Amino acid sequence: MILSMPAQAWLFVATVVVGGAVGVFYDFFRVLRRTAPHGKWAVQLEDLFFWLAVTVLVFYYMLHRNYGEIRFFALLGMGLGVTLYFVTVSRIIIWVSVAVVEYIKKVVAAVFRIILLPLRLLLAFAAPPAKKAGQFVHKRLRGIRRYGRMKARKTVRNWAVIRKKV
């Protein structure tokens, strides 16, 4: 389908915005990697998911806004949008996002410490008696084990005596 010049201009502007959205989506993964480091396989899976999602997004956009035609200026607009995003605001957004995520992690850790405080106090009071009980049980079991070894030796000797007599 043939687009008029104003429609092409709007399509170009829209593809620049779509390119910026792709940059924001990629920064989500960059923030995730900085705040929760993980292995190479997880990074590869994230990259695969990113590229699959971007491919679907671009395909959907080109199908519905560009009537399925791939125009060079539309691809150029997406590339320009990503480039402008990374050059201008990406560093600020990543810095702010990492700071917010780290703050949230600290708040959640503090909340868990507060919630678990009664349990920690209970364990602190229960630990000394539990340790003494464990030592008592250990001594008794050690004695039982020693008695079992003595019985086993006596049984082996008895079997040796019985075999000699037979």
GROMACS elastic network, one bead per residue, 0.5 to 0.9 nm:
[ bonds ]
;  ai    aj funct       b0    kb
    1    66     6  0.85561   500
    1    67     6  0.70546   500
    1    69     6  0.81965   500
    3     6     6  0.81428   500
    3     7     6  0.58529   500
    3     8     6  0.61009   500
    3    66     6  0.88077   500
    4     7     6  0.51779   500
    4     8     6  0.61693   500
    4     9     6  0.86520   500
    5     8     6  0.50060   500
    5     9     6  0.61434   500
    5    10     6  0.86432   500
    6    10     6  0.61878   500
    6    11     6  0.84877   500
    7    10     6  0.50918   500
    7    11     6  0.60373   500
    7    12     6  0.85570   500
    8    12     6  0.60868   500
    8    13     6  0.86354   500
    8    73     6  0.86481   500
    8    74     6  0.87085   500
    9    12     6  0.50513   500
    9    13     6  0.62902   500
    9    14     6  0.85591   500
   10    13     6  0.50848   500
   10    14     6  0.60227   500
   10    15     6  0.85253   500
   11    15     6  0.60772   500
   11    16     6  0.85982   500
   11    65     6  0.75120   500
   11    66     6  0.76559   500
   11    73     6  0.88101   500
   11    74     6  0.69432   500
   11    77     6  0.86441   500
   12    15     6  0.51211   500
   12    16     6  0.62909   500
   12    17     6  0.87586   500
   12    73     6  0.65551   500
   12    74     6  0.55889   500
   12    75     6  0.87369   500
   12    76     6  0.82656   500
   12    77     6  0.55113   500
   12    78     6  0.82447   500
   13    16     6  0.50822   500
   13    17     6  0.64196   500
   13    18     6  0.87403   500
   13    74     6  0.88048   500
   13    77     6  0.70300   500
   13    81     6  0.88677   500
   14    17     6  0.50261   500
   14    18     6  0.61953   500
   14    19     6  0.86073   500
   14    74     6  0.86327   500
   14    77     6  0.79919   500
   14    78     6  0.85573   500
   15    19     6  0.60444   500
   15    20     6  0.85322   500
   15    61     6  0.86708   500
   15    73     6  0.88016   500
   15    74     6  0.58179   500
   15    75     6  0.74611   500
   15    76     6  0.82643   500
   15    77     6  0.50599   500
   15    79     6  0.85739   500
   15    80     6  0.86765   500
   15    81     6  0.72339   500
   16    19     6  0.50292   500
   16    20     6  0.63200   500
   16    21     6  0.87212   500
   16    74     6  0.81526   500
   16    75     6  0.89754   500
   16    76     6  0.82651   500
   16    79     6  0.73958   500
   16    80     6  0.60968   500
   16    82     6  0.75019   500
   16    84     6  0.87112   500
   17    20     6  0.50057   500
   17    21     6  0.62548   500
   17    22     6  0.86919   500
   17    77     6  0.82607   500
   17    78     6  0.74110   500
   17    81     6  0.59828   500
   17    82     6  0.85491   500
   18    22     6  0.62681   500
   18    23     6  0.86959   500
   18    57     6  0.88070   500
   18    58     6  0.82077   500
   18    61     6  0.86201   500
   18    77     6  0.84583   500
   18    78     6  0.61832   500
   18    81     6  0.69758   500
   18    82     6  0.82741   500
   19    22     6  0.50294   500
   19    23     6  0.63653   500
   19    24     6  0.87987   500
   19    77     6  0.71081   500
   19    79     6  0.61219   500
   19    80     6  0.69684   500
   19    83     6  0.80858   500
   19    84     6  0.87856   500
   19    85     6  0.80985   500
   20    24     6  0.63155   500
   20    25     6  0.86497   500
   20    78     6  0.75209   500
   20    79     6  0.87815   500
   20    80     6  0.83704   500
   20    83     6  0.79536   500
   20    84     6  0.73829   500
   20    85     6  0.54518   500
   20    86     6  0.83619   500
   21    24     6  0.50163   500
   21    25     6  0.61576   500
   21    26     6  0.86120   500
   21    81     6  0.81448   500
   21    82     6  0.77534   500
   21    85     6  0.86167   500
   22    25     6  0.50141   500
   22    26     6  0.62137   500
   22    27     6  0.86278   500
   22    54     6  0.68693   500
   22    57     6  0.88884   500
   22    78     6  0.84804   500
   22    81     6  0.84423   500
   22    82     6  0.66451   500
   23    26     6  0.50708   500
   23    27     6  0.61611   500
   23    28     6  0.87225   500
   23    81     6  0.79485   500
   23    82     6  0.52113   500
   23    83     6  0.81665   500
   23    85     6  0.63203   500
   23    86     6  0.68521   500
   23    90     6  0.79058   500
   24    28     6  0.63944   500
   24    82     6  0.86053   500
   24    85     6  0.78748   500
   24    86     6  0.88529   500
   24    90     6  0.76934   500
   24    93     6  0.86786   500
   25    28     6  0.52013   500
   25    29     6  0.70584   500
   25    50     6  0.79588   500
   25    54     6  0.87941   500
   26    29     6  0.53301   500
   26    30     6  0.64524   500
   26    31     6  0.88562   500
   26    50     6  0.71872   500
   27    31     6  0.60643   500
   27    32     6  0.83770   500
   27    90     6  0.72443   500
   27    93     6  0.80837   500
   27    94     6  0.67153   500
   28    31     6  0.52722   500
   28    32     6  0.62026   500
   28    33     6  0.87216   500
   28    94     6  0.82194   500
   28    97     6  0.87004   500
   29    33     6  0.61297   500
   29    34     6  0.86659   500
   29    43     6  0.89881   500
   29    46     6  0.73963   500
   29    47     6  0.84553   500
   29    50     6  0.83158   500
   30    33     6  0.51330   500
   30    34     6  0.63347   500
   30    35     6  0.87354   500
   30    94     6  0.76439   500
   31    34     6  0.51412   500
   31    35     6  0.61083   500
   31    36     6  0.83361   500
   31    94     6  0.61378   500
   31    95     6  0.85644   500
   31    97     6  0.67488   500
   31    98     6  0.59793   500
   31   101     6  0.86024   500
   32    35     6  0.53566   500
   32    36     6  0.57794   500
   32    37     6  0.76390   500
   32    98     6  0.83879   500
   33    36     6  0.53984   500
   33    37     6  0.51099   500
   33    38     6  0.69657   500
   33    43     6  0.79590   500
   34    37     6  0.58948   500
   34    98     6  0.73016   500
   35    98     6  0.64841   500
   35   101     6  0.71113   500
   35   102     6  0.70512   500
   38    41     6  0.83027   500
   38    42     6  0.63729   500
   38    43     6  0.71749   500
   39    42     6  0.54956   500
   39    43     6  0.65039   500
   39    44     6  0.88496   500
   40    43     6  0.50813   500
   40    44     6  0.61854   500
   40    45     6  0.86820   500
   41    44     6  0.50133   500
   41    45     6  0.62133   500
   41    46     6  0.85880   500
   42    45     6  0.50533   500
   42    46     6  0.61306   500
   42    47     6  0.85838   500
   43    46     6  0.50089   500
   43    47     6  0.61377   500
   43    48     6  0.85558   500
   44    47     6  0.50771   500
   44    48     6  0.61492   500
   44    49     6  0.86107   500
   45    49     6  0.61384   500
   45    50     6  0.85209   500
   46    49     6  0.50483   500
   46    50     6  0.60532   500
   46    51     6  0.86416   500
   47    51     6  0.61508   500
   47    52     6  0.84886   500
   48    51     6  0.53076   500
   48    52     6  0.61121   500
   48    53     6  0.85408   500
   49    52     6  0.51581   500
   49    53     6  0.60558   500
   49    54     6  0.85319   500
   50    53     6  0.52028   500
   50    54     6  0.60838   500
   50    55     6  0.84866   500
   51    54     6  0.50290   500
   51    55     6  0.59175   500
   51    56     6  0.84954   500
   52    55     6  0.51100   500
   52    56     6  0.62241   500
   52    57     6  0.85972   500
   53    56     6  0.51757   500
   53    57     6  0.61038   500
   53    58     6  0.86261   500
   54    58     6  0.60105   500
   54    59     6  0.83339   500
   55    58     6  0.52565   500
   55    59     6  0.59515   500
   55    60     6  0.84095   500
   56    59     6  0.50960   500
   56    60     6  0.59461   500
   56    61     6  0.84371   500
   57    60     6  0.51803   500
   57    61     6  0.60595   500
   57    62     6  0.85350   500
   58    61     6  0.50269   500
   58    62     6  0.59599   500
   58    63     6  0.83380   500
   59    62     6  0.51717   500
   59    63     6  0.59506   500
   59    64     6  0.85784   500
   59    68     6  0.80405   500
   60    63     6  0.50862   500
   60    64     6  0.61429   500
   60    65     6  0.82758   500
   60    68     6  0.86388   500
   61    64     6  0.53719   500
   61    65     6  0.56038   500
   61    66     6  0.71452   500
   61    67     6  0.88479   500
   61    68     6  0.85385   500
   62    65     6  0.54931   500
   62    67     6  0.64108   500
   62    68     6  0.53189   500
   62    69     6  0.66839   500
   62    70     6  0.68821   500
   62    71     6  0.89463   500
   62    74     6  0.84662   500
   63    66     6  0.57402   500
   63    69     6  0.71908   500
   63    70     6  0.89032   500
   64    67     6  0.54126   500
   64    68     6  0.68458   500
   65    68     6  0.77940   500
   66    69     6  0.56531   500
   66    70     6  0.73368   500
   66    71     6  0.80725   500
   66    74     6  0.85241   500
   67    70     6  0.86786   500
   70    73     6  0.88006   500
   70    74     6  0.72919   500
   70    75     6  0.76948   500
   71    74     6  0.53516   500
   71    75     6  0.66778   500
   71    76     6  0.87214   500
   72    75     6  0.52592   500
   72    76     6  0.60546   500
   72    77     6  0.85115   500
   73    77     6  0.59046   500
   73    78     6  0.86086   500
   74    78     6  0.63788   500
   74    79     6  0.87050   500
   75    78     6  0.51529   500
   75    79     6  0.62618   500
   75    80     6  0.85284   500
   76    79     6  0.50965   500
   76    80     6  0.60069   500
   76    81     6  0.85140   500
   77    81     6  0.60160   500
   77    82     6  0.86472   500
   78    81     6  0.50196   500
   78    82     6  0.62839   500
   78    83     6  0.85650   500
   79    82     6  0.52618   500
   79    83     6  0.61331   500
   79    84     6  0.85585   500
   80    83     6  0.50350   500
   80    84     6  0.59537   500
   80    85     6  0.84218   500
   81    84     6  0.51987   500
   81    85     6  0.60885   500
   81    86     6  0.86450   500
   82    85     6  0.51601   500
   82    86     6  0.62166   500
   82    87     6  0.86007   500
   83    86     6  0.52447   500
   83    87     6  0.60618   500
   83    88     6  0.84840   500
   84    87     6  0.51807   500
   84    88     6  0.59257   500
   84    89     6  0.82242   500
   85    88     6  0.53765   500
   85    89     6  0.57564   500
   85    90     6  0.59525   500
   86    89     6  0.62771   500
   86    91     6  0.73656   500
   87    90     6  0.67518   500
   87    91     6  0.81186   500
   88    91     6  0.76260   500
   88    92     6  0.83668   500
   89    92     6  0.53653   500
   89    93     6  0.61450   500
   89    94     6  0.86126   500
   90    93     6  0.51829   500
   90    94     6  0.60711   500
   90    95     6  0.85077   500
   91    94     6  0.51787   500
   91    95     6  0.60379   500
   91    96     6  0.85641   500
   92    95     6  0.51019   500
   92    96     6  0.60971   500
   92    97     6  0.83880   500
   93    96     6  0.52129   500
   93    97     6  0.58752   500
   93    98     6  0.84370   500
   94    97     6  0.50340   500
   94    98     6  0.59508   500
   94    99     6  0.84216   500
   95    98     6  0.53464   500
   95    99     6  0.61925   500
   95   100     6  0.86572   500
   96    99     6  0.51058   500
   96   100     6  0.61095   500
   96   101     6  0.86004   500
   97   100     6  0.50807   500
   97   101     6  0.60809   500
   97   102     6  0.85043   500
   98   101     6  0.51273   500
   98   102     6  0.60396   500
   98   103     6  0.84928   500
   99   102     6  0.51872   500
   99   103     6  0.61155   500
   99   104     6  0.86013   500
  100   103     6  0.50785   500
  100   104     6  0.61337   500
  100   105     6  0.85835   500
  101   104     6  0.50322   500
  101   105     6  0.61262   500
  101   106     6  0.86752   500
  102   106     6  0.62865   500
  102   107     6  0.86929   500
  103   106     6  0.51101   500
  103   107     6  0.62249   500
  103   108     6  0.86327   500
  104   107     6  0.50403   500
  104   108     6  0.60886   500
  104   109     6  0.84916   500
  105   108     6  0.51826   500
  105   109     6  0.61084   500
  105   110     6  0.86085   500
  106   109     6  0.50576   500
  106   110     6  0.61324   500
  106   111     6  0.86077   500
  107   110     6  0.50762   500
  107   111     6  0.61675   500
  107   112     6  0.86388   500
  108   111     6  0.50482   500
  108   112     6  0.62037   500
  108   113     6  0.86039   500
  109   112     6  0.51268   500
  109   113     6  0.61796   500
  109   114     6  0.86743   500
  110   113     6  0.50031   500
  110   114     6  0.62084   500
  110   115     6  0.85884   500
  111   114     6  0.50885   500
  111   115     6  0.60991   500
  111   116     6  0.85120   500
  112   116     6  0.59098   500
  112   117     6  0.83406   500
  113   116     6  0.51783   500
  113   117     6  0.59133   500
  114   117     6  0.52013   500
  114   118     6  0.81423   500
  115   118     6  0.72116   500
  115   119     6  0.82869   500
  116   119     6  0.52763   500
  116   120     6  0.62160   500
  116   121     6  0.87390   500
  117   120     6  0.50278   500
  117   121     6  0.61571   500
  117   122     6  0.85610   500
  118   121     6  0.50881   500
  118   122     6  0.61105   500
  118   123     6  0.85803   500
  119   122     6  0.50128   500
  119   123     6  0.61406   500
  119   124     6  0.85460   500
  120   123     6  0.50608   500
  120   124     6  0.60978   500
  120   125     6  0.87273   500
  121   125     6  0.63058   500
  121   126     6  0.85350   500
  122   125     6  0.52589   500
  122   126     6  0.60374   500
  122   127     6  0.84532   500
  123   127     6  0.57158   500
  124   127     6  0.54033   500
  124   128     6  0.77681   500
  125   128     6  0.68794   500
  125   129     6  0.80986   500
  126   129     6  0.58750   500
  126   130     6  0.61132   500
  126   131     6  0.86502   500
  127   130     6  0.50697   500
  127   131     6  0.59936   500
  127   132     6  0.87102   500
  128   131     6  0.50655   500
  128   132     6  0.63469   500
  128   133     6  0.86633   500
  129   132     6  0.51155   500
  129   133     6  0.61154   500
  129   134     6  0.84998   500
  130   133     6  0.50411   500
  130   134     6  0.60488   500
  130   135     6  0.86173   500
  131   134     6  0.50241   500
  131   135     6  0.62434   500
  131   136     6  0.86616   500
  132   135     6  0.50933   500
  132   136     6  0.61985   500
  132   137     6  0.86606   500
  133   136     6  0.50416   500
  133   137     6  0.61788   500
  133   138     6  0.84891   500
  134   137     6  0.51472   500
  134   138     6  0.60026   500
  134   139     6  0.86355   500
  135   139     6  0.62127   500
  135   140     6  0.86673   500
  136   139     6  0.52810   500
  136   140     6  0.63535   500
  136   141     6  0.86895   500
  137   140     6  0.51197   500
  137   141     6  0.60574   500
  137   142     6  0.84601   500
  138   141     6  0.51645   500
  138   142     6  0.60206   500
  138   143     6  0.85926   500
  139   142     6  0.51165   500
  139   143     6  0.62844   500
  139   144     6  0.87233   500
  140   143     6  0.51275   500
  140   144     6  0.62759   500
  140   145     6  0.86621   500
  141   145     6  0.60526   500
  141   146     6  0.85038   500
  142   145     6  0.50564   500
  142   146     6  0.61716   500
  142   147     6  0.86132   500
  143   146     6  0.50588   500
  143   147     6  0.61578   500
  143   148     6  0.85564   500
  144   147     6  0.50230   500
  144   148     6  0.60886   500
  144   149     6  0.86827   500
  145   149     6  0.63077   500
  145   150     6  0.87388   500
  146   149     6  0.51875   500
  146   150     6  0.63719   500
  146   151     6  0.87573   500
  147   150     6  0.51312   500
  147   151     6  0.62479   500
  147   152     6  0.86167   500
  148   151     6  0.51208   500
  148   152     6  0.61221   500
  148   153     6  0.87171   500
  149   153     6  0.62434   500
  149   154     6  0.86122   500
  150   153     6  0.52004   500
  150   154     6  0.62282   500
  150   155     6  0.86047   500
  151   154     6  0.50514   500
  151   155     6  0.60592   500
  151   156     6  0.85906   500
  152   155     6  0.50540   500
  152   156     6  0.61954   500
  152   157     6  0.86624   500
  153   156     6  0.50978   500
  153   157     6  0.62314   500
  153   158     6  0.86032   500
  154   157     6  0.51018   500
  154   158     6  0.61436   500
  154   159     6  0.86718   500
  155   159     6  0.61878   500
  155   160     6  0.86016   500
  156   159     6  0.51444   500
  156   160     6  0.62548   500
  156   161     6  0.87443   500
  157   160     6  0.50141   500
  157   161     6  0.62578   500
  157   162     6  0.86221   500
  158   161     6  0.50828   500
  158   162     6  0.61450   500
  158   163     6  0.86092   500
  159   163     6  0.60808   500
  159   164     6  0.86146   500
  160   163     6  0.51626   500
  160   164     6  0.63149   500
  160   165     6  0.88110   500
  161   164     6  0.52130   500
  161   165     6  0.64057   500
  161   166     6  0.88499   500
  162   165     6  0.52074   500
  162   166     6  0.63200   500
  163   166     6  0.52227   500
